[in-house]
Amino acid sequence: MRTIARCVLAAWLSMTSAAQAEESPPDGVETAAPAPPSRADICAYIEQAAGDHGLPVSFLTRLIWRESSFRPWVVSPKGAQGIAQFMPATAAERGLADPFDPEPAIAAAASFLTDLRELFGNLGLAAAAYNGGPNRISGWLAGTDVLPAETHQFVRIITGRMATDWRAPDGGPVPADPPESARPTRCLDVVASIARPSRTIMTAGPDATAPWGAQVAGHFSRDRALSIYSNLQQRYDAVLADRAPMVVGTRNRSRGAAVFFDVRVPAETKQEAADLCALLRARGAACIVRKS
């Protein structure tokens, strides 16, 4: 009997080992990683999150694309993680366990933006706070802090309007969110419009052209853009008083058909533009280096 029992046990162990061998890959052979989500998958996550949180699909699409170009694995030099670029502390605050998992990350971003819109009153300031942080935006609105050039650019790209256009004038009512009817409303259509290159349609400045520029102002109205620059010249006269502006108009399909006019301080080299920006930033102005 003992001999029979040993034979049965040996046979059972042999069958179990063979089954385990079939289930496990051979030594040195890596199993295939799961395929990353497609653009259509990510758009489905965005449309679901936008619907759940009452956000325009185009707004959320442009924000996620700007943050990561739909790359779920990306990490910024500052440590922001995943498709929605959450800093680890913010992810923890929002209850996001894995910033690299795109579906919950996009849902968390939509939830965060909804709270920011409730806090600041509109989507433009919500986008600014998402990029620059709520404390920075509160300080900027109170006049005790400056808005970085990166955040100015972020808001303009996401909303098609300047950050200053979203701020309440002289304590008046907070500007309302604009209608979205003029923009694509399906995520894939928005991405297609963003992916088309911007088209520079004019470089206009009666007294100045240069290969590089220190960008300090911009607006959809050319006259308004130049008026902003004139005010900056008075405020920062030590740097700008004798510098004629260079105006570059661009049309980006993701913002519709309107031309946006950038006002730049002309510079012959990238380093010259960077030095100008450093001087202006040290005095509290927003500035970004741009190639013409």
Buried (B, 14 or more C-beta within 10 A) or exposed (E): EEEEEEEEEEEEEEEEEEEEEEEEEEEEEEEEEEEEBEEEBBBBBBBBBBEEBEBBBBBBBBBBBBBBEBBBEBBEEEEBBBBBBBBEEBBEEBEBEEBBBBBBBBBBBBBBBBBBBEEBBBBBBBBBBBBBBBEBBBBBBEEEBBBBBEBBBBBBBBBBBBBBBBBBEEEEEBBEBBEEEEBBBEBBBBBBBBEEEEEBEEBBBEEBBBEBBBBBBBBBEBEBBBBBBBEBBEEBEEBBEEBBBBBBBBBBBBBEEEBBBBBBBBBEEEEBBBBBBEBBBEEEBBBBBBEB
